[in-house]
């Protein structure tokens, strides 16, 4: 399973899932404040 990760621009909280959360559980920022985290695979 390949879960995506999202980082809150405000507080740095990392969320795992297909979509960012509606509201950051740490700081209360909206969904628009999340950026997708690009993961590099180690081969």
MDAnalysis code that builds the backbone (N, CA, C; Angstrom):
import MDAnalysis as mda
import numpy as np

u = mda.Universe.empty(129, n_residues=43, atom_resindex=np.repeat(np.arange(43), 3), trajectory=True)
u.add_TopologyAttr("name", ["N", "CA", "C"] * 43)
u.add_TopologyAttr("resid", np.arange(1, 44))
u.add_TopologyAttr("resname", ["UNK", "UNK", "UNK", "UNK", "UNK", "UNK", "UNK", "UNK", "UNK", "UNK", "UNK", "UNK", "UNK", "UNK", "UNK", "UNK", "UNK", "UNK", "UNK", "UNK", "UNK", "UNK", "UNK", "UNK", "UNK", "UNK", "UNK", "UNK", "UNK", "UNK", "UNK", "UNK", "UNK", "UNK", "UNK", "UNK", "UNK", "UNK", "UNK", "UNK", "UNK", "UNK", "UNK"])
u.atoms.positions = np.array([
    [0.840, -1.182, 0.000],
    [0.000, 0.000, 0.000],
    [0.884, 1.244, 0.000],
    [0.563, 2.197, -0.853],
    [1.399, 3.381, -1.007],
    [0.645, 4.616, -0.543],
    [0.721, 4.911, 0.771],
    [0.046, 6.090, 1.307],
    [0.824, 7.347, 0.972],
    [0.090, 8.406, 0.685],
    [0.702, 9.703, 0.458],
    [0.902, 10.377, 1.808],
    [1.826, 11.329, 1.844],
    [2.056, 12.107, 3.058],
    [1.854, 13.575, 2.733],
    [1.289, 14.278, 3.692],
    [0.999, 15.707, 3.550],
    [1.589, 16.449, 4.735],
    [2.250, 17.599, 4.477],
    [2.871, 18.392, 5.544],
    [2.148, 19.727, 5.672],
    [1.792, 20.069, 6.905],
    [1.175, 21.360, 7.190],
    [2.235, 22.453, 7.065],
    [1.950, 23.484, 6.248],
    [2.890, 24.593, 6.068],
    [3.025, 25.432, 7.332],
    [2.022, 25.394, 8.193],
    [2.013, 26.233, 9.385],
    [2.851, 25.631, 10.517],
    [2.596, 24.353, 10.844],
    [3.260, 23.768, 12.017],
    [4.156, 22.570, 11.699],
    [4.106, 22.055, 10.463],
    [4.965, 20.934, 10.098],
    [4.379, 19.561, 10.375],
    [3.117, 19.511, 10.825],
    [2.457, 18.225, 11.091],
    [2.440, 17.367, 9.823],
    [2.720, 16.085, 9.953],
    [2.683, 15.147, 8.827],
    [1.438, 14.278, 8.937],
    [0.642, 14.271, 7.857],
    [-0.571, 13.452, 7.787],
    [-0.366, 12.405, 6.706],
    [-0.751, 11.159, 6.989],
    [-0.672, 10.093, 5.997],
    [-2.059, 9.753, 5.507],
    [-2.236, 9.716, 4.171],
    [-3.517, 9.377, 3.574],
    [-3.587, 9.874, 2.148],
    [-4.650, 9.488, 1.443],
    [-4.801, 9.892, 0.048],
    [-5.049, 11.383, -0.108],
    [-5.663, 11.991, 0.889],
    [-5.977, 13.423, 0.863],
    [-5.523, 14.060, 2.169],
    [-5.206, 15.354, 2.144],
    [-4.881, 16.024, 3.409],
    [-6.122, 16.138, 4.281],
    [-5.962, 16.285, 5.591],
    [-7.131, 16.426, 6.464],
    [-7.823, 17.764, 6.220],
    [-9.105, 17.845, 6.538],
    [-9.848, 19.104, 6.379],
    [-9.265, 20.189, 7.279],
    [-8.861, 19.795, 8.491],
    [-8.281, 20.727, 9.459],
    [-7.096, 20.042, 10.130],
    [-5.984, 20.747, 10.248],
    [-4.805, 20.188, 10.910],
    [-5.120, 19.920, 12.376],
    [-4.904, 18.680, 12.848],
    [-5.204, 18.359, 14.246],
    [-4.255, 19.037, 15.237],
    [-3.120, 19.494, 14.772],
    [-2.153, 20.134, 15.672],
    [-2.413, 21.634, 15.820],
    [-2.586, 22.351, 14.677],
    [-2.685, 23.813, 14.766],
    [-4.006, 24.383, 14.261],
    [-4.859, 23.541, 13.649],
    [-6.163, 24.008, 13.197],
    [-6.159, 24.663, 11.826],
    [-5.041, 24.586, 11.105],
    [-4.959, 25.171, 9.769],
    [-5.867, 24.415, 8.801],
    [-6.319, 25.103, 7.764],
    [-7.225, 24.484, 6.794],
    [-6.476, 23.546, 5.846],
    [-7.249, 22.749, 5.112],
    [-6.735, 21.782, 4.142],
    [-5.796, 22.436, 3.122],
    [-6.064, 23.705, 2.792],
    [-5.264, 24.411, 1.783],
    [-3.827, 24.660, 2.245],
    [-3.557, 24.507, 3.534],
    [-2.217, 24.743, 4.066],
    [-1.337, 23.499, 4.060],
    [-1.793, 22.420, 3.418],
    [-1.012, 21.194, 3.344],
    [-0.369, 21.040, 1.971],
    [0.892, 20.623, 1.963],
    [1.612, 20.315, 0.734],
    [1.936, 18.830, 0.714],
    [1.871, 18.241, -0.480],
    [2.230, 16.833, -0.628],
    [3.731, 16.668, -0.415],
    [4.105, 15.640, 0.352],
    [5.512, 15.335, 0.598],
    [5.957, 14.337, -0.462],
    [6.972, 14.708, -1.223],
    [7.505, 13.805, -2.244],
    [8.485, 12.848, -1.581],
    [8.234, 11.558, -1.742],
    [9.114, 10.559, -1.143],
    [10.007, 9.954, -2.210],
    [11.261, 9.787, -1.867],
    [12.210, 9.173, -2.790],
    [12.377, 7.708, -2.409],
    [12.341, 6.850, -3.424],
    [12.506, 5.418, -3.173],
    [13.984, 5.066, -3.188],
    [14.378, 4.187, -2.285],
    [15.761, 3.712, -2.240],
    [15.842, 2.377, -2.963],
    [16.521, 2.367, -4.100],
    [16.663, 1.130, -4.883],
    [18.091, 0.662, -4.859],
])
